[in-house]
Amino acid sequence: MQTSNKSIQEQQHAFYSVQQKYMKLDGKSIQAAILQLVEDYKFDPYEVLEVIKLGIRTGFRKDFAEYRKSNIQTVITDDG
C-alpha cells in the first residue's frame, strides 16, 4: 500500500512540474482571440470559449497520454 501511495505522489508531483513548465496560457490573448472571432465572424462568444477549452483539454491529453483518462477541467476567468 505504501508503494502505491508513493507512486501516486510521484506522479502528481511530475504532473504539476510539467504543468508549471508547459501550461502557461495567456488569458488576455485568449480573450482577444475570442473577441476577434465574435466580431469578424459573428460567432457566439460562449461557443467560442467552449471550443477553446475543448482544444486545450484535447491538446493536453495528446501531449500527456498518461493522463488521457483523467477528468481535466479548464477554467478561463473574466480578467484573463
CORSULWO-V875247 format. One record per residue. N is the residue number from 0. RES is the residue in three letters. OMEGA is omega in whole degrees, -180 to 180 (* if undefined). Layout:
N|RES|OMEGA, N|RES|OMEGA
This chain:
0|MET|179, 1|GLN|-179, 2|THR|180, 3|SER|180, 4|ASN|179, 5|LYS|179, 6|SER|179, 7|ILE|179, 8|GLN|178, 9|GLU|179, 10|GLN|180, 11|GLN|178, 12|HIS|179, 13|ALA|180, 14|PHE|-178, 15|TYR|176, 16|SER|178, 17|VAL|-178, 18|GLN|-180, 19|GLN|-177, 20|LYS|-170, 21|TYR|-170, 22|MET|178, 23|LYS|-180, 24|LEU|-180, 25|ASP|-178, 26|GLY|180, 27|LYS|178, 28|SER|177, 29|ILE|179, 30|GLN|179, 31|ALA|179, 32|ALA|178, 33|ILE|-180, 34|LEU|178, 35|GLN|179, 36|LEU|-180, 37|VAL|-178, 38|GLU|-175, 39|ASP|-172, 40|TYR|178, 41|LYS|176, 42|PHE|175, 43|ASP|-177, 44|PRO|180, 45|TYR|-180, 46|GLU|178, 47|VAL|179, 48|LEU|179, 49|GLU|178, 50|VAL|179, 51|ILE|178, 52|LYS|179, 53|LEU|178, 54|GLY|178, 55|ILE|180, 56|ARG|-179, 57|THR|179, 58|GLY|178, 59|PHE|-180, 60|ARG|179, 61|LYS|-178, 62|ASP|-176, 63|PHE|-174, 64|ALA|-179, 65|GLU|178, 66|TYR|-175, 67|ARG|-177, 68|LYS|180, 69|SER|174, 70|ASN|-176, 71|ILE|178, 72|GLN|179, 73|THR|-179, 74|VAL|174, 75|ILE|-175, 76|THR|-178, 77|ASP|-176, 78|ASP|178, 79|GLY|*
